[in-house]
Amino acid sequence: MSNLTFKVYERSVKENKKALRRTGLIPCVIFGEFLKESIPVKMPTGEFNKMITNNNSGSIITLNLNDKKINCVVKEIQKLSPSKILHVSFQSVKPNEKIKMRIPIKYIGQENLETKRLLLETFTPFIDFQGDVEKIPEFLEVNVSEMSCEDKLFVEDVTVPDDVLVMTDPKTLLAVITPFIE
């Protein structure tokens, strides 16, 4: 969980979203099982960039709305282009709540492959999980340093925590080791 708190502000659903974006604000929504209704909010682009830089998509993030702290996970980021954010959806979470999350995969050991003139070709950057919000990892680290040419990595090959359920098909191809061709 991030130790940082990120400021968001209430917004009216009638506010023009394009006008918000022009003034440096991102339209967002906070929803969750334990909220009476969804809360439309806006977040300064700088706060959003700081949040994304310091966290993974599986991180529990604390939002500050009117001096009330709400623990959330980023459920969806809608983009017009890689640098233009249209909308962000946050899911409010409570300790021990069961949720579904899409967790990023971080590959380590690629420099070992490069010395063998091999490349890591990735196909699926995420694995979907279901379980206790505090037991789902922020990311999965996969060591590829000992893999050889033409080796394939599937979801079923990745070690995951015992307390969470993998929702992605175990036969889903994550990556392949290929020869480096100049």
Secondary structure, 3 states (H helix, E strand, C coil): CCCCEEEEEECCCCCCHHHHHHCCEEEEEEECCCCCCCEEEEEEHHHHHHHHHHCCCCCCEEEEECCEEEEEEEEEEEEEECCEEEEEEEEECCCCCEEEEEEEEEEECHHHHHHCCEEEEECCCEEEEEEECCCCCCCEEEECCCCCCCCEEEHHHCCCCCCEEECCCCCCEEEEEEECCC
